[in-house]
Amino acid sequence: MAKLDKLVEHARAHLEPGEQIEAAVLGAYDTKMMGQSTVRNGVMLATDRRLVFFAKKLGGHDLESFPYANISSFETSKGLMGHSFRFAASGNDVTLKWINTGDVARFAELLRERAGHRPATAAVPSQPDPMDQLRKLAELRDAGIVTPEEFEAKKRQLLGL
């Protein structure tokens, strides 16, 4: 697991602020470089936002990102050489094979749950309607809970006067 852990730590530097890694697997990634098919060994991360492939290379790294919403289909398999994941994302056909290290079950579960889905966005609290606030404030004034002076001060604040 030492190689997986080391690659995960290198990959963290390329994640978005607050992005969390939820599963990682080590394998070989089929890709094209300069028009030629090639295989890169690296780590595929399932974060709370996307899948990320990261590989170290002499003098640098390779990084490819696949937002869950862009993954249109996927398949998993297991053979003598290990587990494989294949998915289609934004016109790319991605294959990660020979996976024997990492949390394969969790990775597959996250891919199955999130493929094709937009990430949940935090709800933006709506601004209270100033007229509703004034009505409620008038009720408090009429009930004697708020003084007329407090009511007038808050009314000016709410109306921006």
SULCORPE-V39579 format. One record per backbone hydrogen bond with DSSP energy under -0.5 kcal/mol. CO is the residue of the C=O (numbers start at 0). NH is the residue of the N-H. If there is no record, write none. Layout:
CO | NH
CO | NH
//
This chain:
0 | 4
1 | 5
2 | 6
3 | 7
4 | 8
5 | 9
6 | 10
7 | 11
8 | 12
9 | 12
10 | 13
11 | 14
15 | 18
19 | 47
22 | 45
23 | 102
24 | 43
25 | 99
25 | 100
26 | 41
27 | 29
27 | 96
28 | 39
29 | 94
30 | 37
32 | 35
35 | 32
37 | 30
39 | 28
41 | 26
42 | 44
42 | 53
43 | 24
44 | 46
44 | 51
45 | 21
45 | 22
48 | 67
49 | 46
50 | 65
51 | 44
52 | 63
53 | 42
54 | 61
56 | 59
59 | 56
61 | 54
63 | 52
65 | 50
66 | 69
67 | 70
67 | 115
69 | 71
69 | 89
72 | 87
74 | 85
76 | 83
78 | 81
81 | 78
82 | 98
83 | 76
84 | 95
85 | 74
86 | 93
87 | 71
87 | 72
88 | 91
91 | 88
91 | 93
93 | 86
94 | 29
95 | 84
96 | 27
97 | 99
98 | 82
100 | 25
101 | 103
102 | 106
103 | 107
104 | 108
105 | 109
106 | 110
107 | 111
108 | 112
109 | 113
110 | 114
113 | 116
122 | 124
128 | 132
129 | 133
130 | 134
131 | 135
132 | 136
133 | 137
134 | 138
135 | 139
136 | 140
137 | 141
138 | 142
139 | 144
139 | 145
140 | 143
146 | 150
147 | 151
148 | 152
149 | 153
150 | 154
151 | 155
152 | 156
153 | 157
154 | 158
155 | 159
155 | 160
156 | 159
//
